Amino acid sequence: QPNWIQKISDVHAAIEENVFWECHASGRPKPSYRWLKDGEPLLPQEESPYLLLYLFHYVPQGRVQIEQGSLTIRNVSLSDAGMYQCVAENRHGTIFASAELSVIGKFTFLSAANLPKLAKL
């Protein structure tokens, strides 16, 4: 069965950041890879000229790209949060590597010095 050379690990990302994971396994025959999100197969999104309005941001389609053992998610959104698994398999067996993606919002912090100015507006 395949053996892990490189596993994935947990990631904390802010909204609109990019996430990149890569896993690599050895084995004979050479393992093939697939990805799961929350236990469901993760499929790459087709590139499209259309835009989605999501949380007041226009987000280009084709955000999720899968190439063998690598997964790229561009412009992460809150809905991307979850448990991801890289699966490597050949005819001798299947192995799983898991990692969690946590997505946090972007915040603007106000200093105490600016509060009186804002109160006068």
N, CA, C and O atoms as CSV, one atom per row, in Angstrom:
chain,resi,resn,atom,element,x,y,z
A,1,GLN,N,N,0.848,-1.190,0.000
A,1,GLN,CA,C,0.000,0.000,0.000
A,1,GLN,C,C,0.884,1.240,0.000
A,1,GLN,O,O,2.047,1.165,0.396
A,2,PRO,N,N,0.346,2.396,-0.443
A,2,PRO,CA,C,1.164,3.618,-0.476
A,2,PRO,C,C,1.626,4.039,0.918
A,2,PRO,O,O,1.035,3.657,1.929
A,3,ASN,N,N,2.688,4.829,0.948
A,3,ASN,CA,C,3.200,5.401,2.203
A,3,ASN,C,C,3.356,6.906,2.025
A,3,ASN,O,O,3.797,7.373,0.975
A,4,TRP,N,N,2.992,7.660,3.056
A,4,TRP,CA,C,3.096,9.115,2.963
A,4,TRP,C,C,4.534,9.587,2.975
A,4,TRP,O,O,5.331,9.156,3.808
A,5,ILE,N,N,4.861,10.460,2.062
A,5,ILE,CA,C,6.124,11.199,2.058
A,5,ILE,C,C,5.860,12.602,2.593
A,5,ILE,O,O,6.669,13.168,3.328
A,6,GLN,N,N,4.700,13.152,2.206
A,6,GLN,CA,C,4.319,14.496,2.646
A,6,GLN,C,C,2.823,14.505,2.917
A,6,GLN,O,O,2.022,14.158,2.049
A,7,LYS,N,N,2.450,14.910,4.145
A,7,LYS,CA,C,1.037,15.013,4.516
A,7,LYS,C,C,0.615,16.476,4.541
A,7,LYS,O,O,1.443,17.377,4.408
A,8,ILE,N,N,-0.686,16.699,4.713
A,8,ILE,CA,C,-1.206,18.057,4.841
A,8,ILE,C,C,-1.423,18.380,6.319
A,8,ILE,O,O,-1.571,17.478,7.144
A,9,SER,N,N,-1.440,19.669,6.642
A,9,SER,CA,C,-1.658,20.078,8.029
A,9,SER,C,C,-2.680,21.207,8.078
A,9,SER,O,O,-2.974,21.843,7.066
A,10,ASP,N,N,-3.215,21.446,9.277
A,10,ASP,CA,C,-4.274,22.437,9.459
A,10,ASP,C,C,-3.831,23.820,8.994
A,10,ASP,O,O,-2.662,24.189,9.107
A,11,VAL,N,N,-4.804,24.580,8.464
A,11,VAL,CA,C,-4.535,25.931,7.972
A,11,VAL,C,C,-5.602,26.872,8.519
A,11,VAL,O,O,-6.785,26.533,8.561
A,12,HIS,N,N,-5.163,28.064,8.941
A,12,HIS,CA,C,-6.064,29.157,9.298
A,12,HIS,C,C,-5.880,30.225,8.226
A,12,HIS,O,O,-4.764,30.696,8.005
A,13,ALA,N,N,-6.961,30.609,7.561
A,13,ALA,CA,C,-6.863,31.590,6.475
A,13,ALA,C,C,-7.930,32.659,6.662
A,13,ALA,O,O,-9.028,32.384,7.146
A,14,ALA,N,N,-7.589,33.880,6.270
A,14,ALA,CA,C,-8.565,34.965,6.278
A,14,ALA,C,C,-9.338,34.944,4.969
A,14,ALA,O,O,-8.850,34.448,3.954
A,15,ILE,N,N,-10.544,35.485,5.002
A,15,ILE,CA,C,-11.363,35.580,3.792
A,15,ILE,C,C,-10.544,36.253,2.687
A,15,ILE,O,O,-9.840,37.234,2.927
A,16,GLU,N,N,-10.651,35.715,1.496
A,16,GLU,CA,C,-9.987,36.180,0.277
A,16,GLU,C,C,-8.526,35.768,0.161
A,16,GLU,O,O,-7.890,36.060,-0.852
A,17,GLU,N,N,-7.978,35.100,1.164
A,17,GLU,CA,C,-6.617,34.573,1.012
A,17,GLU,C,C,-6.662,33.316,0.145
A,17,GLU,O,O,-7.731,32.774,-0.135
A,18,ASN,N,N,-5.483,32.868,-0.272
A,18,ASN,CA,C,-5.361,31.626,-1.031
A,18,ASN,C,C,-4.811,30.535,-0.125
A,18,ASN,O,O,-3.987,30.795,0.752
A,19,VAL,N,N,-5.274,29.318,-0.346
A,19,VAL,CA,C,-4.804,28.163,0.426
A,19,VAL,C,C,-4.206,27.155,-0.545
A,19,VAL,O,O,-4.778,26.880,-1.600
A,20,PHE,N,N,-3.052,26.606,-0.180
A,20,PHE,CA,C,-2.404,25.595,-1.011
A,20,PHE,C,C,-2.001,24.427,-0.121
A,20,PHE,O,O,-1.312,24.610,0.882
A,21,TRP,N,N,-2.431,23.231,-0.493
A,21,TRP,CA,C,-2.030,22.015,0.193
A,21,TRP,C,C,-1.371,21.083,-0.819
A,21,TRP,O,O,-1.738,21.055,-1.994
A,22,GLU,N,N,-0.401,20.331,-0.341
A,22,GLU,CA,C,0.225,19.331,-1.199
A,22,GLU,C,C,0.513,18.086,-0.379
A,22,GLU,O,O,1.077,18.158,0.713
A,23,CYS,N,N,0.118,16.950,-0.919
A,23,CYS,CA,C,0.463,15.683,-0.279
A,23,CYS,C,C,1.156,14.813,-1.327
A,23,CYS,O,O,0.920,14.938,-2.529
A,24,HIS,N,N,2.014,13.933,-0.831
A,24,HIS,CA,C,2.799,13.101,-1.744
A,24,HIS,C,C,3.021,11.745,-1.087
A,24,HIS,O,O,3.385,11.662,0.085
A,25,ALA,N,N,2.798,10.695,-1.850
A,25,ALA,CA,C,2.969,9.330,-1.331
A,25,ALA,C,C,3.813,8.513,-2.295
A,25,ALA,O,O,3.830,8.747,-3.503
A,26,SER,N,N,4.518,7.540,-1.710
A,26,SER,CA,C,5.290,6.605,-2.523
A,26,SER,C,C,4.513,5.301,-2.634
A,26,SER,O,O,3.615,5.029,-1.837
A,27,GLY,N,N,4.864,4.508,-3.620
A,27,GLY,CA,C,4.219,3.216,-3.763
A,27,GLY,C,C,4.392,2.679,-5.173
A,27,GLY,O,O,4.646,3.431,-6.114
A,28,ARG,N,N,4.249,1.364,-5.305
A,28,ARG,CA,C,4.292,0.714,-6.604
A,28,ARG,C,C,3.052,-0.150,-6.744
A,28,ARG,O,O,2.842,-1.040,-5.920
A,29,PRO,N,N,2.223,0.076,-7.756
A,29,PRO,CA,C,2.374,1.158,-8.739
A,29,PRO,C,C,2.195,2.544,-8.102
A,29,PRO,O,O,1.718,2.677,-6.975
A,30,LYS,N,N,2.593,3.563,-8.862
A,30,LYS,CA,C,2.520,4.937,-8.386
A,30,LYS,C,C,1.083,5.267,-7.976
A,30,LYS,O,O,0.150,5.008,-8.736
A,31,PRO,N,N,0.896,5.838,-6.776
A,31,PRO,CA,C,-0.474,6.110,-6.319
A,31,PRO,C,C,-1.155,7.221,-7.122
A,31,PRO,O,O,-0.503,8.121,-7.653
A,32,SER,N,N,-2.465,7.131,-7.193
A,32,SER,CA,C,-3.277,8.231,-7.717
A,32,SER,C,C,-3.852,8.977,-6.513
A,32,SER,O,O,-3.895,8.445,-5.404
A,33,TYR,N,N,-4.294,10.221,-6.746
A,33,TYR,CA,C,-4.760,11.070,-5.645
A,33,TYR,C,C,-6.169,11.554,-5.915
A,33,TYR,O,O,-6.577,11.730,-7.063
A,34,ARG,N,N,-6.902,11.766,-4.839
A,34,ARG,CA,C,-8.179,12.463,-4.904
A,34,ARG,C,C,-8.354,13.210,-3.592
A,34,ARG,O,O,-7.645,12.960,-2.618
A,35,TRP,N,N,-9.307,14.129,-3.583
A,35,TRP,CA,C,-9.520,14.999,-2.425
A,35,TRP,C,C,-10.962,14.912,-1.957
A,35,TRP,O,O,-11.883,14.784,-2.763
A,36,LEU,N,N,-11.148,14.982,-0.645
A,36,LEU,CA,C,-12.473,15.008,-0.037
A,36,LEU,C,C,-12.598,16.258,0.822
A,36,LEU,O,O,-11.621,16.725,1.409
A,37,LYS,N,N,-13.810,16.792,0.888
A,37,LYS,CA,C,-14.118,17.857,1.851
A,37,LYS,C,C,-15.303,17.383,2.677
A,37,LYS,O,O,-16.372,17.092,2.142
A,38,ASP,N,N,-15.099,17.310,3.986
A,38,ASP,CA,C,-16.144,16.819,4.890
A,38,ASP,C,C,-16.695,15.477,4.411
A,38,ASP,O,O,-17.899,15.227,4.477
A,39,GLY,N,N,-15.797,14.621,3.929
A,39,GLY,CA,C,-16.166,13.271,3.524
A,39,GLY,C,C,-16.737,13.128,2.129
A,39,GLY,O,O,-17.003,12.013,1.679
A,40,GLU,N,N,-16.933,14.250,1.433
A,40,GLU,CA,C,-17.509,14.211,0.087
A,40,GLU,C,C,-16.426,14.503,-0.954
A,40,GLU,O,O,-15.522,15.297,-0.694
A,41,PRO,N,N,-16.507,13.870,-2.130
A,41,PRO,CA,C,-15.497,14.135,-3.166
A,41,PRO,C,C,-15.444,15.621,-3.520
A,41,PRO,O,O,-16.473,16.272,-3.702
A,42,LEU,N,N,-14.237,16.129,-3.611
A,42,LEU,CA,C,-14.027,17.533,-3.967
A,42,LEU,C,C,-13.613,17.576,-5.424
A,42,LEU,O,O,-12.602,16.990,-5.810
A,43,LEU,N,N,-14.401,18.273,-6.232
A,43,LEU,CA,C,-14.130,18.338,-7.656
A,43,LEU,C,C,-13.642,19.728,-8.016
A,43,LEU,O,O,-14.093,20.713,-7.432
A,44,PRO,N,N,-12.724,19.822,-8.971
A,44,PRO,CA,C,-12.266,21.151,-9.385
A,44,PRO,C,C,-13.406,21.905,-10.045
A,44,PRO,O,O,-14.239,21.318,-10.736
A,45,GLN,N,N,-13.434,23.212,-9.824
A,45,GLN,CA,C,-14.451,24.041,-10.456
A,45,GLN,C,C,-13.946,24.473,-11.824
A,45,GLN,O,O,-12.778,24.824,-11.991
A,46,GLU,N,N,-14.842,24.441,-12.791
A,46,GLU,CA,C,-14.473,24.848,-14.141
A,46,GLU,C,C,-14.242,26.359,-14.189
A,46,GLU,O,O,-14.957,27.130,-13.549
A,47,GLU,N,N,-13.253,26.758,-14.942
A,47,GLU,CA,C,-13.038,28.188,-15.155
A,47,GLU,C,C,-14.241,28.736,-15.914
A,47,GLU,O,O,-14.777,28.079,-16.805
A,48,SER,N,N,-14.648,29.920,-15.560
A,48,SER,CA,C,-15.826,30.514,-16.171
A,48,SER,C,C,-15.666,32.018,-16.195
A,48,SER,O,O,-15.074,32.590,-15.280
A,49,PRO,N,N,-16.183,32.673,-17.227
A,49,PRO,CA,C,-16.102,34.140,-17.266
A,49,PRO,C,C,-17.107,34.798,-16.323
A,49,PRO,O,O,-17.064,36.011,-16.121
A,50,TYR,N,N,-18.010,34.005,-15.746
A,50,TYR,CA,C,-19.051,34.576,-14.907
A,50,TYR,C,C,-18.537,34.857,-13.503
A,50,TYR,O,O,-17.580,34.235,-13.041
A,51,LEU,N,N,-19.177,35.789,-12.843
A,51,LEU,CA,C,-18.789,36.170,-11.492
A,51,LEU,C,C,-19.946,35.902,-10.545
A,51,LEU,O,O,-21.112,35.985,-10.931
A,52,LEU,N,N,-19.617,35.584,-9.323
A,52,LEU,CA,C,-20.623,35.385,-8.285
A,52,LEU,C,C,-20.574,36.551,-7.311
A,52,LEU,O,O,-19.497,37.052,-6.988
A,53,LEU,N,N,-21.718,36.974,-6.851
A,53,LEU,CA,C,-21.741,37.983,-5.791
A,53,LEU,C,C,-21.836,37.217,-4.477
A,53,LEU,O,O,-22.855,36.585,-4.197
A,54,TYR,N,N,-20.789,37.271,-3.677
A,54,TYR,CA,C,-20.758,36.532,-2.418
A,54,TYR,C,C,-20.292,37.462,-1.312
A,54,TYR,O,O,-19.160,37.945,-1.339
A,55,LEU,N,N,-21.148,37.711,-0.351
A,55,LEU,CA,C,-20.809,38.615,0.750
A,55,LEU,C,C,-20.298,39.960,0.229
A,55,LEU,O,O,-19.324,40.511,0.741
A,56,PHE,N,N,-20.974,40.473,-0.795
A,56,PHE,CA,C,-20.671,41.783,-1.372
A,56,PHE,C,C,-19.320,41.829,-2.096
A,56,PHE,O,O,-18.797,42.912,-2.361
A,57,HIS,N,N,-18.771,40.698,-2.407
A,57,HIS,CA,C,-17.516,40.648,-3.160
A,57,HIS,C,C,-17.766,39.851,-4.434
A,57,HIS,O,O,-18.437,38.819,-4.404
A,58,TYR,N,N,-17.238,40.317,-5.527
A,58,TYR,CA,C,-17.287,39.529,-6.752
A,58,TYR,C,C,-16.128,38.534,-6.721
A,58,TYR,O,O,-14.965,38.922,-6.619
A,59,VAL,N,N,-16.458,37.268,-6.809
A,59,VAL,CA,C,-15.453,36.208,-6.700
A,59,VAL,C,C,-15.421,35.441,-8.021
A,59,VAL,O,O,-16.447,34.904,-8.437
A,60,PRO,N,N,-14.279,35.378,-8.683
A,60,PRO,CA,C,-14.220,34.621,-9.938
A,60,PRO,C,C,-14.420,33.133,-9.702
A,60,PRO,O,O,-14.005,32.589,-8.679
A,61,GLN,N,N,-15.057,32.490,-10.660
A,61,GLN,CA,C,-15.220,31.040,-10.580
A,61,GLN,C,C,-13.878,30.365,-10.870
A,61,GLN,O,O,-12.899,31.030,-11.209
A,62,GLY,N,N,-13.845,29.043,-10.733
A,62,GLY,CA,C,-12.603,28.318,-10.938
A,62,GLY,C,C,-11.659,28.496,-9.765
A,62,GLY,O,O,-10.439,28.449,-9.925
A,63,ARG,N,N,-12.233,28.702,-8.572
A,63,ARG,CA,C,-11.400,28.959,-7.390
A,63,ARG,C,C,-10.673,27.704,-6.906
A,63,ARG,O,O,-9.586,27.791,-6.335
A,64,VAL,N,N,-11.275,26.549,-7.136
A,64,VAL,CA,C,-10.711,25.296,-6.614
A,64,VAL,C,C,-9.990,24.574,-7.743
A,64,VAL,O,O,-10.584,24.215,-8.760
A,65,GLN,N,N,-8.702,24.372,-7.538
A,65,GLN,CA,C,-7.895,23.688,-8.558
A,65,GLN,C,C,-7.223,22.468,-7.932
A,65,GLN,O,O,-6.607,22.552,-6.870
A,66,ILE,N,N,-7.359,21.335,-8.617
A,66,ILE,CA,C,-6.772,20.086,-8.146
A,66,ILE,C,C,-5.832,19.569,-9.217
A,66,ILE,O,O,-6.208,19.437,-10.382
A,67,GLU,N,N,-4.599,19.277,-8.807
A,67,GLU,CA,C,-3.623,18.729,-9.739
A,67,GLU,C,C,-2.834,17.663,-9.002
A,67,GLU,O,O,-1.939,17.962,-8.211
A,68,GLN,N,N,-3.187,16.399,-9.279
A,68,GLN,CA,C,-2.568,15.271,-8.588
A,68,GLN,C,C,-2.690,15.458,-7.072
A,68,GLN,O,O,-3.802,15.539,-6.549
A,69,GLY,N,N,-1.570,15.525,-6.369
A,69,GLY,CA,C,-1.619,15.639,-4.921
A,69,GLY,C,C,-1.684,17.055,-4.404
A,69,GLY,O,O,-1.470,17.274,-3.212
A,70,SER,N,N,-1.971,18.029,-5.251
A,70,SER,CA,C,-2.045,19.413,-4.778
A,70,SER,C,C,-3.462,19.962,-4.910
A,70,SER,O,O,-4.194,19.639,-5.845
A,71,LEU,N,N,-3.819,20.798,-3.946
A,71,LEU,CA,C,-5.124,21.443,-3.924
A,71,LEU,C,C,-4.913,22.928,-3.678
A,71,LEU,O,O,-4.262,23.309,-2.706
A,72,THR,N,N,-5.453,23.765,-4.546
A,72,THR,CA,C,-5.401,25.215,-4.380
A,72,THR,C,C,-6.818,25.747,-4.292
A,72,THR,O,O,-7.665,25.426,-5.126
A,73,ILE,N,N,-7.073,26.560,-3.280
A,73,ILE,CA,C,-8.356,27.251,-3.164
A,73,ILE,C,C,-8.040,28.741,-3.159
A,73,ILE,O,O,-7.387,29.242,-2.244
A,74,ARG,N,N,-8.505,29.439,-4.179
A,74,ARG,CA,C,-8.245,30.874,-4.279
A,74,ARG,C,C,-9.399,31.645,-3.657
A,74,ARG,O,O,-10.550,31.213,-3.703
A,75,ASN,N,N,-9.073,32.790,-3.077
A,75,ASN,CA,C,-10.111,33.664,-2.505
A,75,ASN,C,C,-11.043,32.884,-1.581
A,75,ASN,O,O,-12.247,32.819,-1.830
A,76,VAL,N,N,-10.503,32.296,-0.525
A,76,VAL,CA,C,-11.321,31.459,0.349
A,76,VAL,C,C,-12.481,32.253,0.930
A,76,VAL,O,O,-12.376,33.453,1.180
A,77,SER,N,N,-13.581,31.557,1.135
A,77,SER,CA,C,-14.771,32.138,1.751
A,77,SER,C,C,-15.135,31.294,2.969
A,77,SER,O,O,-14.570,30.220,3.181
A,78,LEU,N,N,-16.068,31.779,3.756
A,78,LEU,CA,C,-16.468,31.054,4.961
A,78,LEU,C,C,-16.966,29.652,4.629
A,78,LEU,O,O,-16.792,28.723,5.419
A,79,SER,N,N,-17.584,29.499,3.465
A,79,SER,CA,C,-18.130,28.185,3.086
A,79,SER,C,C,-17.035,27.170,2.762
A,79,SER,O,O,-17.317,25.975,2.667
A,80,ASP,N,N,-15.797,27.621,2.590
A,80,ASP,CA,C,-14.693,26.692,2.315
A,80,ASP,C,C,-14.184,26.005,3.575
A,80,ASP,O,O,-13.465,25.009,3.492
A,81,ALA,N,N,-14.550,26.529,4.736
A,81,ALA,CA,C,-14.078,25.939,5.988
A,81,ALA,C,C,-14.556,24.496,6.103
A,81,ALA,O,O,-15.664,24.166,5.680
A,82,GLY,N,N,-13.722,23.648,6.672
A,82,GLY,CA,C,-14.115,22.256,6.859
A,82,GLY,C,C,-12.908,21.349,6.967
A,82,GLY,O,O,-11.767,21.806,7.037
A,83,MET,N,N,-13.183,20.044,6.978
A,83,MET,CA,C,-12.140,19.028,7.079
A,83,MET,C,C,-11.846,18.486,5.684
A,83,MET,O,O,-12.735,17.989,4.993
A,84,TYR,N,N,-10.593,18.592,5.289
A,84,TYR,CA,C,-10.161,18.137,3.968
A,84,TYR,C,C,-9.307,16.883,4.117
A,84,TYR,O,O,-8.572,16.723,5.092
A,85,GLN,N,N,-9.419,16.004,3.133
A,85,GLN,CA,C,-8.601,14.790,3.123
A,85,GLN,C,C,-7.967,14.600,1.761
A,85,GLN,O,O,-8.622,14.720,0.725
A,86,CYS,N,N,-6.687,14.301,1.785
A,86,CYS,CA,C,-5.991,13.864,0.588
A,86,CYS,C,C,-5.973,12.340,0.636
A,86,CYS,O,O,-5.590,11.749,1.645
A,87,VAL,N,N,-6.384,11.717,-0.445
A,87,VAL,CA,C,-6.453,10.260,-0.520
A,87,VAL,C,C,-5.471,9.787,-1.583
A,87,VAL,O,O,-5.534,10.218,-2.735
A,88,ALA,N,N,-4.568,8.904,-1.191
A,88,ALA,CA,C,-3.625,8.295,-2.138
A,88,ALA,C,C,-3.948,6.809,-2.214
A,88,ALA,O,O,-4.120,6.144,-1.193
A,89,GLU,N,N,-4.028,6.299,-3.443
A,89,GLU,CA,C,-4.405,4.890,-3.566
A,89,GLU,C,C,-3.756,4.232,-4.775
A,89,GLU,O,O,-3.512,4.859,-5.806
A,90,ASN,N,N,-3.489,2.947,-4.604
A,90,ASN,CA,C,-3.107,2.082,-5.714
A,90,ASN,C,C,-3.778,0.734,-5.479
A,90,ASN,O,O,-4.581,0.593,-4.556
A,91,ARG,N,N,-3.459,-0.243,-6.295
A,91,ARG,CA,C,-4.186,-1.508,-6.179
A,91,ARG,C,C,-3.900,-2.243,-4.875
A,91,ARG,O,O,-4.598,-3.200,-4.538
A,92,HIS,N,N,-2.879,-1.807,-4.136
A,92,HIS,CA,C,-2.533,-2.466,-2.878
A,92,HIS,C,C,-3.173,-1.821,-1.655
A,92,HIS,O,O,-3.127,-2.390,-0.564
A,93,GLY,N,N,-3.773,-0.636,-1.822
A,93,GLY,CA,C,-4.407,-0.017,-0.666
A,93,GLY,C,C,-4.645,1.472,-0.819
A,93,GLY,O,O,-4.281,2.091,-1.819
A,94,THR,N,N,-5.269,2.022,0.208
A,94,THR,CA,C,-5.648,3.430,0.236
A,94,THR,C,C,-5.227,4.032,1.566
A,94,THR,O,O,-5.418,3.423,2.619
A,95,ILE,N,N,-4.641,5.252,1.518
A,95,ILE,CA,C,-4.271,5.957,2.743
A,95,ILE,C,C,-4.868,7.361,2.705
A,95,ILE,O,O,-5.083,7.936,1.638
A,96,PHE,N,N,-5.128,7.896,3.896
A,96,PHE,CA,C,-5.769,9.197,4.033
A,96,PHE,C,C,-4.911,10.127,4.884
A,96,PHE,O,O,-4.306,9.697,5.866
A,97,ALA,N,N,-4.862,11.401,4.505
A,97,ALA,CA,C,-4.239,12.442,5.331
A,97,ALA,C,C,-5.275,13.549,5.485
A,97,ALA,O,O,-5.870,13.988,4.501
A,98,SER,N,N,-5.491,14.000,6.716
A,98,SER,CA,C,-6.555,14.964,6.991
A,98,SER,C,C,-6.007,16.274,7.531
A,98,SER,O,O,-4.984,16.300,8.214
A,99,ALA,N,N,-6.706,17.367,7.214
A,99,ALA,CA,C,-6.356,18.680,7.747
A,99,ALA,C,C,-7.610,19.535,7.749
A,99,ALA,O,O,-8.503,19.366,6.918
A,100,GLU,N,N,-7.657,20.461,8.705
A,100,GLU,CA,C,-8.816,21.348,8.815
A,100,GLU,C,C,-8.484,22.727,8.274
A,100,GLU,O,O,-7.414,23.275,8.540
A,101,LEU,N,N,-9.423,23.281,7.509
A,101,LEU,CA,C,-9.307,24.661,7.050
A,101,LEU,C,C,-10.260,25.511,7.881
A,101,LEU,O,O,-11.474,25.314,7.848
A,102,SER,N,N,-9.691,26.464,8.630
A,102,SER,CA,C,-10.486,27.421,9.390
A,102,SER,C,C,-10.406,28.749,8.669
A,102,SER,O,O,-9.317,29.216,8.337
A,103,VAL,N,N,-11.567,29.368,8.421
A,103,VAL,CA,C,-11.615,30.643,7.715
A,103,VAL,C,C,-12.092,31.714,8.689
A,103,VAL,O,O,-13.129,31.567,9.335
A,104,ILE,N,N,-11.330,32.777,8.783
A,104,ILE,CA,C,-11.680,33.856,9.699
A,104,ILE,C,C,-11.984,35.115,8.905
A,104,ILE,O,O,-11.418,35.334,7.834
A,105,GLY,N,N,-12.877,35.938,9.431
A,105,GLY,CA,C,-13.237,37.183,8.772
A,105,GLY,C,C,-12.139,38.210,8.911
A,105,GLY,O,O,-11.232,38.069,9.731
A,106,LYS,N,N,-12.232,39.245,8.100
A,106,LYS,CA,C,-11.290,40.363,8.194
A,106,LYS,C,C,-11.926,41.426,9.087
A,106,LYS,O,O,-13.085,41.796,8.903
A,107,PHE,N,N,-11.153,41.907,10.047
A,107,PHE,CA,C,-11.673,42.885,10.985
A,107,PHE,C,C,-10.860,44.166,10.900
A,107,PHE,O,O,-9.660,44.143,10.625
A,108,THR,N,N,-11.531,45.276,11.140
A,108,THR,CA,C,-10.845,46.557,11.244
A,108,THR,C,C,-10.871,46.950,12.715
A,108,THR,O,O,-11.941,47.070,13.311
A,109,PHE,N,N,-9.714,47.147,13.289
A,109,PHE,CA,C,-9.630,47.498,14.699
A,109,PHE,C,C,-9.476,49.012,14.837
A,109,PHE,O,O,-8.686,49.642,14.132
A,110,LEU,N,N,-10.235,49.568,15.746
A,110,LEU,CA,C,-10.171,51.002,16.007
A,110,LEU,C,C,-9.367,51.236,17.278
A,110,LEU,O,O,-9.588,50.579,18.295
A,111,SER,N,N,-8.455,52.157,17.210
A,111,SER,CA,C,-7.699,52.477,18.419
A,111,SER,C,C,-8.532,53.404,19.290
A,111,SER,O,O,-9.395,54.126,18.791
A,112,ALA,N,N,-8.273,53.384,20.591
A,112,ALA,CA,C,-9.012,54.235,21.529
A,112,ALA,C,C,-8.844,55.708,21.168
A,112,ALA,O,O,-9.758,56.499,21.399
A,113,ALA,N,N,-7.704,56.091,20.610
A,113,ALA,CA,C,-7.444,57.490,20.259
A,113,ALA,C,C,-8.395,57.991,19.174
A,113,ALA,O,O,-8.695,59.183,19.108
A,114,ASN,N,N,-8.873,57.070,18.317
A,114,ASN,CA,C,-9.753,57.488,17.220
A,114,ASN,C,C,-11.228,57.516,17.609
A,114,ASN,O,O,-12.036,58.107,16.893
A,115,LEU,N,N,-11.589,56.898,18.711
A,115,LEU,CA,C,-12.996,56.839,19.075
A,115,LEU,C,C,-13.619,58.204,19.305
A,115,LEU,O,O,-14.731,58.428,18.828
A,116,PRO,N,N,-12.963,59.149,20.018
A,116,PRO,CA,C,-13.583,60.472,20.185
A,116,PRO,C,C,-13.832,61.174,18.854
A,116,PRO,O,O,-14.833,61.874,18.698
A,117,LYS,N,N,-12.926,60.989,17.897
A,117,LYS,CA,C,-13.109,61.609,16.580
A,117,LYS,C,C,-14.334,61.050,15.889
A,117,LYS,O,O,-15.100,61.783,15.264
A,118,LEU,N,N,-14.515,59.744,16.007
A,118,LEU,CA,C,-15.666,59.099,15.366
A,118,LEU,C,C,-16.970,59.527,16.029
A,118,LEU,O,O,-17.990,59.668,15.355
A,119,ALA,N,N,-16.944,59.733,17.324
A,119,ALA,CA,C,-18.151,60.115,18.055
A,119,ALA,C,C,-18.656,61.484,17.618
A,119,ALA,O,O,-19.848,61.770,17.733
A,120,LYS,N,N,-17.767,62.325,17.121
A,120,LYS,CA,C,-18.153,63.683,16.717
A,120,LYS,C,C,-18.745,63.727,15.314
A,120,LYS,O,O,-19.331,64.734,14.916
A,121,LEU,N,N,-18.595,62.652,14.575
A,121,LEU,CA,C,-19.103,62.636,13.189
A,121,LEU,C,C,-20.612,62.644,13.153
A,121,LEU,O,O,-21.204,62.633,12.073
